[in-house]
Each structure stands twice: as structure tokens, then as C-alpha cells.
Amino acid sequence: MNHEEEEDVDILIVGAGLAGLTTALSLHRLGLRSLVLESSDSLRITGYALSLWTNAWRALDVVGIGSTLRKKSTQIKGFKIASLDTGLFTSEQALDKDGKFEGYESRCVKRKDLLEAIVNELPPDTIRYSSKVATIDELGRYKLVRLADGSILKTKVLIGCDGVKSVVAKWLGLERPISDGRLAIRGLVEFPDGSCSDPIFHVKFGGGVRFGSLPVDENTVYWFCTFIPSQVPSYEEDWKVNPIKVKQFVLSRIHKMPQEAQDVVERTKLSNISCAKLKFRSPWNVLFGNIVKDNVCVAGDALHPMTPDIGQGGCAALEDAVVLGRCLGEVFLKKASEEDDEFERIKKGLEKYGKERRWRSFSLISVAYCVGYIQQSNGKMMSLFRKVWFSSYTPSIFLKMADFDCGNLVS
């Protein structure tokens, strides 16, 4: 290894997804430079849309892009929950008429709008595309990150924001995410005439299927359907790459729902439908595993991949970014004496980040999994429990998990 060709970077972030870019923006707001490595040759804007709850909007306001994104999204005013038997909406919870929900905010944002809003605030040389990490080595207390093209970066801080297949999480010794046994179908549909003005989160669950839809803006609706393949006799493995079969399946499962719900799926272009397996990290692995080690840590889906049942995956990534920015700001911006060991301060800063995020991540993963299990279980007792109690309590679960403040960038 020729150390003369190494490039020095104080803070290196792997992955230009939501967690990685927001962490870079948090650091930028504090006046700290970072470099973000992205394996793709351009910004990854696939994924259609994200539901963002109160905790996410607090984080977005902290990094200075909340107002920009609010102009491109519709405020969700309430929930409507459909009966499994009839498909008709039988339970409704308004968020703007009850004092106990005061201060809650929920909006759905296009992934493209969200990532571009972050990138527009970053210095132009922050992201380095076509930079796939091959190996991670050590040189004293520095980390050496070798890329597939042979280049080497030497860094004081290494942050893995590289998703469920994270190279950094693997280096830390974290277990691989676990399959949930379900598939998630997602779609985005445009209504040029502005006919999707109802600012309500519609959801139906039970019988192994969970379906929901919510507006992004007055012209766009995001919808999802999660299901258990073993409970669908007609399921075939090629569904994941066959949007025609996927669309037909969803329509067959919501045929009892009001026509407006069926129209959302029917009018979705095949190119705007995706299907993927759901995975999550064992909450015990988050609690007891190395999410932080010396000058290395993980954030976003590299830390806490979770099922989408409470809509907190992206929200938690935004929380991570603010907390991580604050902890590193305390390390690099506070005046230190000559006797202070910089790497010891980095280690303590990341340990503080890990302490703040460990239990929060554990809780989110656990609650999301339990909610998904209850919503989609097919047994008689669980169906009765869901019908009598759980459907009316679902909005409160969403809002309770969203009632979290990650704080500001400066403590």
C-alpha cells in the first residue's frame, strides 16, 4: 500500500442517501467539512416518497430545509381506517380538531424533492459519485478506506450511512438484517387535474395485507401494500420484477374499498410501481452490538433498518443526522488544550451519539415489527383484537412514536 497516495479527510461519510446527506448538511451548518462517498454515478432518487412525521420535521427545521419542503407537500389532517370485512372506512381520527394532537405534523414528501433540497444546501464538492468502498483498514488510529478504483482515503471519523447492506456495519461486526417474511409494494400516481385533494391517510389492514395511501401534494398520491407471500396462493417469485402481476394483486386485495382507493392503484403507471422484501435489524443487535467503535459509527438504515409499519425509517435517519452532527460539533469546535487527545475526544463524541440513539432505535424497530405483526396476522383471536381495539388505537401509536425531539445542532 502506497501511503503517499492517501487523501486526508477529517470526516468521511459512506452513502449519499437520506442519512448520509443530512449528516453532511448538519456538519456543514456547523462549519465542518465532510466528504460523502456514493457508489452510484448520480443521486439515488428512487423510492418515490417518504412519510415524515413530527420528529422528522423538527430535524428538517434544525438543518434549515423544513420550510422549503413544506411548500411541496400537503399537511395530513387525519386517518381513515377501513374494515377488513367490508373494505369501507369505519374509523376516523382527525388531527386538527382534538387538543391532544396539537403540534403534530405529518406530510408525505417525494424522495427526489427531499434529497435535492439537501444537496442544494451543500458545498458542490461534498459528494463524490462512482465511489464504491472495497475495504476498510486501519493505520494507527486513522481509518483507511480503499475504493474499487484503487484510491485510498485516510479519515479521522468514518460514518456508515450505506443502507441495509452496509459495508461499515459489517466492519463493525453487526449482524445482517433479518427478512420480515413480507414484501412491500410501493407506488406513486399523478393526478394532473388535482383531484387528490383529500389530506387524509387512508389505511386498511388484516388478512395478511396492509394497504395505505396518502397525498404528497394536490397532484400526487403515494400508496403502499405489504403482504405475506405464503398467504397468497398465486404468488410467484418473479412478481418483484413483474409490475403487471403486482398491480393486479393489489387491486384484487382492495376491490371492496371505495372507488377512490381503487383509482389510486389503477391509474398508477407500471414504471411507478416497485416490489421489494422487507428487512429489519434485530433490536437486540442494536442494543448490544457495536453501532459505534472508536472513530467509526453507523446511521440511518445501516444502523436501524425497520419495517415500514409506523412510518419511522426516514424520520429516524433524520434524527440520527442531527444528533451525530451535534456530537461531532462538540468534538471539533470546542477549544481543546494541547494535552487533549483528538482521537479520544472523537471516541467519546461518538459514544455519546451511540448512547442517545441505541434505545431510540431499539424502540422504533420493536414497535414497528409488533405493529406490523398485529396488523397483518390472519388468526381469529388476532383479528378480533384488531377489530375491537387495535384499529382505533393505530393513529395514537403513529403519533406517540413521532413525539420525539432530537434537539438542536448546538447543545
NULUMZA-729168 format. One record per residue (C-alpha): x, y, z; residue number from 1. Coordinates in nm, 4 decimals. Layout:
BEGIN
x, y, z, i
X, Y, Z, NUM;
...
This chain:
BEGIN
x, y, z, i
0.0000, 0.0000, 0.0000, 1;
0.1458, 0.3327, -0.1070, 2;
0.0614, 0.5752, 0.1717, 3;
0.1803, 0.8728, -0.0380, 4;
-0.1367, 0.8412, -0.2478, 5;
-0.3682, 0.8666, 0.0500, 6;
-0.6144, 1.1548, 0.0623, 7;
-0.6763, 1.3014, 0.4079, 8;
-1.0370, 1.3648, 0.5130, 9;
-1.1457, 1.4647, 0.8632, 10;
-1.4979, 1.3206, 0.8371, 11;
-1.5845, 1.0587, 0.5767, 12;
-1.9462, 0.9509, 0.5171, 13;
-2.0259, 0.6391, 0.3154, 14;
-2.3595, 0.6612, 0.1345, 15;
-2.5441, 0.9580, -0.0196, 16;
-2.8896, 0.8561, 0.0965, 17;
-3.1072, 1.0458, 0.3417, 18;
-2.8922, 0.9778, 0.6494, 19;
-2.5604, 1.0471, 0.4794, 20;
-2.6640, 1.3707, 0.3101, 21;
-2.8437, 1.5083, 0.6161, 22;
-2.5424, 1.4291, 0.8339, 23;
-2.3236, 1.6193, 0.5875, 24;
-2.5690, 1.9106, 0.5988, 25;
-2.5729, 1.9089, 0.9802, 26;
-2.1942, 1.9289, 0.9819, 27;
-2.1970, 2.1999, 0.7130, 28;
-2.4348, 2.4126, 0.9234, 29;
-2.1733, 2.3937, 1.1994, 30;
-1.8946, 2.4924, 0.9617, 31;
-1.7458, 2.1431, 0.9420, 32;
-1.6443, 1.9845, 0.6125, 33;
-1.7165, 1.6251, 0.5274, 34;
-1.6888, 1.4074, 0.2194, 35;
-1.9749, 1.1785, 0.1140, 36;
-1.8936, 0.8709, -0.0961, 37;
-2.1678, 0.7400, -0.3233, 38;
-2.1305, 0.4181, -0.5227, 39;
-2.3848, 0.5273, -0.7877, 40;
-2.2888, 0.7673, -1.0640, 41;
-2.5642, 1.0136, -0.9638, 42;
-2.8035, 1.0960, -0.6816, 43;
-3.0251, 0.7958, -0.5973, 44;
-3.3770, 0.9336, -0.6132, 45;
-3.5626, 0.6016, -0.6403, 46;
-3.8118, 0.5137, -0.3692, 47;
-4.0917, 0.7504, -0.4726, 48;
-4.1889, 0.9125, -0.1404, 49;
-4.1444, 0.9122, 0.2370, 50;
-4.3971, 0.9808, 0.5104, 51;
-4.2408, 1.2264, 0.7519, 52;
-4.3830, 1.2813, 1.0985, 53;
-4.3393, 1.5437, 1.3693, 54;
-3.9933, 1.4256, 1.4734, 55;
-3.8701, 1.4424, 1.1132, 56;
-3.9972, 1.7968, 1.0602, 57;
-3.8252, 1.9102, 1.3774, 58;
-3.4984, 1.7708, 1.2403, 59;
-3.5553, 1.9267, 0.8968, 60;
-3.6138, 2.2651, 1.0609, 61;
-3.2892, 2.2265, 1.2546, 62;
-3.0890, 2.1779, 0.9327, 63;
-3.2785, 2.4595, 0.7614, 64;
-3.4845, 2.2950, 0.4864, 65;
-3.8214, 2.2369, 0.6556, 66;
-3.9868, 2.5464, 0.5090, 67;
-3.8728, 2.4602, 0.1558, 68;
-4.0200, 2.1104, 0.1739, 69;
-4.3480, 2.2212, 0.3322, 70;
-4.4219, 2.4190, 0.0157, 71;
-4.4061, 2.0933, -0.1826, 72;
-4.6165, 1.8740, 0.0455, 73;
-4.9667, 1.8517, 0.1902, 74;
-5.0304, 1.8529, 0.5637, 75;
-5.2086, 1.5302, 0.6630, 76;
-5.5229, 1.6163, 0.8599, 77;
-5.6227, 1.2743, 0.9866, 78;
-5.6576, 0.8971, 0.9490, 79;
-5.9300, 0.6811, 0.7991, 80;
-5.9139, 0.3094, 0.8768, 81;
-6.1073, 0.0587, 0.6663, 82;
-6.2879, -0.2534, 0.7819, 83;
-6.1310, -0.5792, 0.6682, 84;
-6.4735, -0.7340, 0.6083, 85;
-6.6391, -0.4580, 0.4048, 86;
-6.3444, -0.2510, 0.2849, 87;
-6.5373, 0.0611, 0.3888, 88;
-6.3814, 0.3223, 0.6147, 89;
-6.5249, 0.2734, 0.9630, 90;
-6.2813, 0.4540, 1.1906, 91;
-6.1637, 0.8117, 1.1571, 92;
-5.9277, 1.0255, 1.3632, 93;
-5.8856, 1.3957, 1.2892, 94;
-5.5542, 1.5541, 1.3846, 95;
-5.6698, 1.9148, 1.3613, 96;
-5.9807, 1.9024, 1.5843, 97;
-5.8576, 1.7410, 1.9026, 98;
-5.6405, 1.9266, 2.1504, 99;
-5.4390, 1.6165, 2.2392, 100;
-5.2885, 1.6140, 1.8869, 101;
-5.1855, 1.9783, 1.8888, 102;
-4.8358, 2.0282, 1.7496, 103;
-4.8249, 1.7064, 1.5471, 104;
-4.7204, 1.7352, 1.1847, 105;
-4.7384, 1.4721, 0.9141, 106;
-4.6591, 1.5135, 0.5459, 107;
-4.5522, 1.2862, 0.2630, 108;
-4.2564, 1.4113, 0.0565, 109;
-4.1165, 1.2900, -0.2732, 110;
-3.7759, 1.1348, -0.2172, 111;
-3.6405, 1.3339, -0.5111, 112;
-3.7558, 1.6646, -0.3612, 113;
-3.6142, 1.5741, -0.0218, 114;
-3.2670, 1.4720, -0.1407, 115;
-3.2372, 1.7606, -0.3868, 116;
-3.3323, 2.0091, -0.1151, 117;
-3.0438, 1.8769, 0.0964, 118;
-2.7928, 1.8692, -0.1894, 119;
-2.8784, 2.2271, -0.2875, 120;
-2.7589, 2.3411, 0.0553, 121;
-2.4273, 2.1519, 0.0459, 122;
-2.0974, 2.2770, -0.0966, 123;
-2.0630, 2.1479, -0.4562, 124;
-1.7685, 1.9176, -0.3814, 125;
-1.9299, 1.7391, -0.0835, 126;
-2.0460, 1.4275, -0.2748, 127;
-1.8101, 1.2044, -0.4712, 128;
-2.0029, 0.9750, -0.7037, 129;
-1.8920, 0.6400, -0.8514, 130;
-1.7022, 0.5740, -0.5280, 131;
-1.7649, 0.2195, -0.4122, 132;
-1.5938, 0.1119, -0.0892, 133;
-1.3875, -0.2051, -0.1312, 134;
-1.2158, -0.2423, 0.2073, 135;
-1.1715, -0.0659, 0.5388, 136;
-0.8312, -0.0878, 0.7072, 137;
-0.6501, 0.0845, 0.9912, 138;
-0.3377, 0.2971, 1.0021, 139;
-0.2691, 0.3698, 1.3656, 140;
-0.5922, 0.5313, 1.4833, 141;
-0.6937, 0.6518, 1.1384, 142;
-0.9225, 0.4514, 0.9125, 143;
-0.8093, 0.3795, 0.5581, 144;
-1.0951, 0.3404, 0.3106, 145;
-0.9916, 0.1831, -0.0179, 146;
-1.2265, 0.2338, -0.3104, 147;
-1.2919, -0.0017, -0.6001, 148;
-1.0892, 0.2252, -0.8310, 149;
-0.7818, 0.1827, -0.6073, 150;
-0.7864, 0.5259, -0.4444, 151;
-0.7408, 0.5475, -0.0669, 152;
-0.8880, 0.7929, 0.1823, 153;
-0.7468, 0.8371, 0.5330, 154;
-1.0000, 0.9694, 0.7816, 155;
-1.0340, 1.0631, 1.1464, 156;
-1.4074, 0.9773, 1.1513, 157;
-1.5842, 0.7133, 0.9423, 158;
-1.9651, 0.7172, 0.9286, 159;
-2.1569, 0.4378, 0.7586, 160;
-2.4835, 0.5548, 0.6035, 161;
-2.4753, 0.2856, 0.3368, 162;
-2.8071, 0.1114, 0.3939, 163;
-2.9124, -0.2434, 0.4773, 164;
-2.6092, -0.3925, 0.3013, 165;
-2.3716, -0.1591, 0.4826, 166;
-2.0003, -0.2276, 0.4434, 167;
-1.9329, -0.0202, 0.7536, 168;
-2.1890, -0.2127, 0.9627, 169;
-2.0222, -0.5357, 0.8521, 170;
-1.6809, -0.3987, 0.9540, 171;
-1.8267, -0.3121, 1.2965, 172;
-1.9427, -0.6721, 1.3319, 173;
-2.3169, -0.6029, 1.3244, 174;
-2.5394, -0.8877, 1.2117, 175;
-2.7082, -0.8858, 0.8748, 176;
-3.0661, -0.7521, 0.8687, 177;
-3.3347, -1.0195, 0.9058, 178;
-3.6058, -1.0920, 0.6498, 179;
-3.9506, -0.9997, 0.7793, 180;
-4.1181, -1.2572, 0.5561, 181;
-4.3198, -0.9871, 0.3818, 182;
-4.2976, -0.7968, 0.0566, 183;
-4.3654, -0.4258, 0.0179, 184;
-4.5272, -0.2872, -0.2946, 185;
-4.4999, 0.0893, -0.3401, 186;
-4.6426, 0.3231, -0.5977, 187;
-4.6701, 0.6892, -0.6899, 188;
-4.9520, 0.8243, -0.9061, 189;
-5.0065, 1.1650, -1.0623, 190;
-5.3487, 1.3307, -1.0883, 191;
-5.2927, 1.6229, -1.3311, 192;
-5.6392, 1.7628, -1.2590, 193;
-5.5585, 1.7976, -0.8904, 194;
-5.8275, 1.5542, -0.7859, 195;
-5.6381, 1.4109, -0.4870, 196;
-5.7059, 1.6995, -0.2505, 197;
-5.8289, 1.4888, 0.0467, 198;
-5.5470, 1.5341, 0.3051, 199;
-5.6157, 1.2041, 0.4798, 200;
-5.4028, 0.8953, 0.5491, 201;
-5.6178, 0.6019, 0.4341, 202;
-5.5255, 0.2570, 0.5639, 203;
-5.6668, -0.0954, 0.5594, 204;
-5.5061, -0.3953, 0.7271, 205;
-5.5744, -0.7577, 0.8094, 206;
-5.5810, -1.0946, 0.6374, 207;
-5.2075, -1.0804, 0.5721, 208;
-5.2304, -0.7497, 0.3829, 209;
-5.1775, -0.3864, 0.4772, 210;
-5.2726, -0.1164, 0.2260, 211;
-5.2491, 0.2581, 0.2638, 212;
-5.2409, 0.5789, 0.0653, 213;
-5.1730, 0.9424, 0.1415, 214;
-5.1296, 1.2583, -0.0666, 215;
-4.7916, 1.4123, -0.1375, 216;
-4.9420, 1.7278, -0.2824, 217;
-5.2638, 1.8192, -0.4646, 218;
-5.1499, 1.6292, -0.7746, 219;
-4.9697, 1.3257, -0.6327, 220;
-5.0592, 1.0262, -0.4149, 221;
-4.8187, 0.7756, -0.2616, 222;
-4.9526, 0.4289, -0.1817, 223;
-4.8161, 0.1052, -0.0379, 224;
-4.9207, -0.2548, 0.0127, 225;
-4.7351, -0.5029, 0.2312, 226;
-4.8243, -0.8706, 0.2317, 227;
-4.7086, -1.2172, 0.3315, 228;
-4.6291, -1.4242, 0.0168, 229;
-4.7065, -1.7539, 0.1902, 230;
-5.0662, -1.6387, 0.2346, 231;
-5.1098, -1.5631, -0.1361, 232;
-5.1580, -1.8905, -0.3291, 233;
-5.0934, -1.7227, -0.6652, 234;
-4.7646, -1.5620, -0.5579, 235;
-4.4623, -1.6312, -0.7765, 236;
-4.1038, -1.5200, -0.7245, 237;
-4.0979, -1.3175, -1.0490, 238;
-4.3523, -1.0729, -0.9039, 239;
-4.0694, -0.8496, -0.7844, 240;
-3.9835, -0.7711, -1.1475, 241;
-4.3338, -0.8012, -1.2945, 242;
-4.5317, -0.4822, -1.2180, 243;
-4.8368, -0.6087, -1.4094, 244;
-4.8831, -0.9002, -1.1663, 245;
-4.8068, -0.6743, -0.8725, 246;
-5.0710, -0.4224, -0.9771, 247;
-5.3311, -0.6942, -1.0376, 248;
-5.2633, -0.8404, -0.6950, 249;
-5.3102, -0.5078, -0.5151, 250;
-5.6363, -0.4396, -0.6996, 251;
-5.7645, -0.7846, -0.6044, 252;
-5.6983, -0.7098, -0.2377, 253;
-5.8711, -0.3702, -0.2266, 254;
-6.1708, -0.4452, -0.4512, 255;
-6.4105, -0.3884, -0.1584, 256;
-6.2649, -0.0473, -0.0801, 257;
-6.4239, 0.2738, -0.2125, 258;
-6.3631, 0.3522, -0.5798, 259;
-6.1296, 0.6394, -0.4944, 260;
-5.8849, 0.3929, -0.3346, 261;
-5.9005, 0.1614, -0.6349, 262;
-5.8453, 0.4541, -0.8725, 263;
-5.5185, 0.5371, -0.6973, 264;
-5.3756, 0.1973, -0.7901, 265;
-5.5491, 0.1654, -1.1266, 266;
-5.4097, 0.4968, -1.2533, 267;
-5.0522, 0.4250, -1.1409, 268;
-4.8109, 0.3730, -1.4294, 269;
-4.6287, 0.0412, -1.4246, 270;
-4.2977, 0.2295, -1.4220, 271;
-4.4026, 0.3842, -1.0887, 272;
-4.4586, 0.0532, -0.9075, 273;
-4.1904, -0.1346, -0.7160, 274;
-4.1795, -0.4513, -0.5058, 275;
-3.9136, -0.5476, -0.2516, 276;
-3.8565, -0.7712, 0.0512, 277;
-3.8862, -0.6138, 0.3953, 278;
-3.5924, -0.6458, 0.6320, 279;
-3.5087, -0.5242, 0.9804, 280;
-3.2170, -0.5396, 1.2189, 281;
-3.2665, -0.7421, 1.5330, 282;
-3.3393, -0.4878, 1.8080, 283;
-3.1114, -0.6875, 2.0386, 284;
-2.8267, -0.6448, 1.7892, 285;
-2.8799, -0.2677, 1.8043, 286;
-2.8895, -0.2776, 2.1829, 287;
-2.5814, -0.4927, 2.2380, 288;
-2.3875, -0.4711, 1.9098, 289;
-2.1149, -0.2288, 1.8033, 290;
-2.3101, 0.0574, 1.6489, 291;
-2.0083, 0.2686, 1.7477, 292;
-1.6465, 0.1620, 1.7800, 293;
-1.3655, 0.4133, 1.8415, 294;
-1.3916, 0.6564, 1.5455, 295;
-1.6454, 0.4578, 1.3397, 296;
-2.0258, 0.4555, 1.3602, 297;
-2.3385, 0.3862, 1.1553, 298;
-2.6591, 0.5843, 1.0974, 299;
-2.9838, 0.5512, 0.9040, 300;
-3.0655, 0.2109, 0.7580, 301;
-2.7101, 0.0965, 0.8260, 302;
-2.7982, 0.1305, 1.1949, 303;
-3.1700, 0.0587, 1.2266, 304;
-3.3369, -0.0924, 0.9199, 305;
-3.7002, -0.1424, 1.0238, 306;
-4.0333, -0.2430, 0.8777, 307;
-4.2441, 0.0480, 0.7464, 308;
-4.5428, -0.0148, 0.9742, 309;
-4.5122, 0.3087, 1.1754, 310;
-4.3513, 0.5177, 0.9000, 311;
-4.0380, 0.5979, 1.1010, 312;
-3.7456, 0.4717, 0.8885, 313;
-3.6685, 0.8025, 0.7191, 314;
-3.7667, 1.0035, 1.0266, 315;
-3.5174, 0.8144, 1.2421, 316;
-3.2431, 0.8747, 0.9842, 317;
-3.3035, 1.2494, 1.0134, 318;
-3.2840, 1.2246, 1.3916, 319;
-2.9534, 1.0365, 1.3617, 320;
-2.8086, 1.3086, 1.1411, 321;
-2.8838, 1.5920, 1.3826, 322;
-2.7597, 1.4037, 1.6899, 323;
-2.4435, 1.2942, 1.5081, 324;
-2.3808, 1.6487, 1.3851, 325;
-2.4179, 1.7836, 1.7375, 326;
-2.1851, 1.5228, 1.8892, 327;
-1.9147, 1.5781, 1.6281, 328;
-1.9559, 1.9543, 1.6574, 329;
-1.8737, 1.9280, 2.0255, 330;
-1.5594, 1.7360, 1.9323, 331;
-1.4230, 1.9566, 1.6569, 332;
-1.5493, 2.3040, 1.7509, 333;
-1.4878, 2.3259, 2.1235, 334;
-1.1458, 2.4582, 2.2111, 335;
-0.9203, 2.1839, 2.3416, 336;
-0.5981, 2.2044, 2.5374, 337;
-0.2722, 2.0869, 2.3852, 338;
-0.2776, 1.7849, 2.6135, 339;
-0.6129, 1.6660, 2.4770, 340;
-0.6043, 1.3605, 2.2540, 341;
-0.8191, 1.4339, 1.9486, 342;
-0.8977, 1.0683, 1.8857, 343;
-1.0086, 1.0219, 2.2457, 344;
-1.2428, 1.3175, 2.2061, 345;
-1.3787, 1.1679, 1.8823, 346;
-1.4310, 0.8350, 2.0554, 347;
-1.6207, 0.9977, 2.3421, 348;
-1.8268, 1.2067, 2.0989, 349;
-1.9354, 0.9013, 1.9019, 350;
-2.0040, 0.7079, 2.2211, 351;
-2.2364, 0.9893, 2.3230, 352;
-2.4116, 0.9612, 1.9853, 353;
-2.4418, 0.5848, 2.0295, 354;
-2.5865, 0.6233, 2.3769, 355;
-2.8525, 0.8661, 2.2511, 356;
-2.9504, 0.6549, 1.9503, 357;
-2.9292, 0.2993, 2.0829, 358;
-3.2510, 0.2866, 2.2875, 359;
-3.4413, 0.5056, 2.0451, 360;
-3.3508, 0.2719, 1.7572, 361;
-3.4350, -0.0343, 1.9675, 362;
-3.7799, 0.1087, 2.0448, 363;
-3.8621, 0.2061, 1.6866, 364;
-3.7603, -0.1306, 1.5393, 365;
-3.9503, -0.3229, 1.8069, 366;
-4.2713, -0.1199, 1.7857, 367;
-4.2704, -0.1256, 1.4038, 368;
-4.2358, -0.5028, 1.3991, 369;
-4.5097, -0.5573, 1.6576, 370;
-4.7497, -0.3207, 1.4827, 371;
-4.6901, -0.4962, 1.1506, 372;
-4.7432, -0.8367, 1.3072, 373;
-5.0741, -0.7350, 1.4618, 374;
-5.1976, -0.5527, 1.1528, 375;
-5.1337, -0.8402, 0.9147, 376;
-5.1890, -1.1530, 1.1258, 377;
-5.4648, -1.3804, 0.9988, 378;
-5.5657, -1.5704, 1.3161, 379;
-5.9162, -1.5417, 1.4640, 380;
-5.8070, -1.4093, 1.8032, 381;
-5.5721, -1.1529, 1.6486, 382;
-5.8421, -1.0471, 1.4015, 383;
-6.0864, -0.9926, 1.6877, 384;
-5.8263, -0.7980, 1.8864, 385;
-5.7540, -0.5843, 1.5812, 386;
-6.1221, -0.5199, 1.5120, 387;
-6.2237, -0.4385, 1.8699, 388;
-5.9265, -0.2348, 1.9878, 389;
-5.6228, -0.2016, 1.7664, 390;
-5.7715, -0.0215, 1.4638, 391;
-5.8880, 0.2702, 1.6773, 392;
-5.5540, 0.2830, 1.8598, 393;
-5.3336, 0.2775, 1.5477, 394;
-5.3202, 0.6583, 1.4970, 395;
-5.2079, 0.7039, 1.8572, 396;
-4.9189, 0.4599, 1.8027, 397;
-4.8003, 0.6548, 1.4979, 398;
-4.8197, 0.9832, 1.6836, 399;
-4.6659, 0.8566, 2.0071, 400;
-4.3535, 0.7292, 1.8263, 401;
-4.3327, 1.0592, 1.6351, 402;
-4.3446, 1.2687, 1.9507, 403;
-3.9688, 1.2974, 1.9817, 404;
-3.7302, 1.5915, 1.9661, 405;
-3.3727, 1.5195, 1.8599, 406;
-3.2636, 1.8650, 1.9767, 407;
-3.0553, 2.1331, 1.8069, 408;
-2.7110, 2.1183, 1.6496, 409;
-2.5574, 2.3133, 1.9357, 410;
-2.6188, 2.1810, 2.2870, 411;
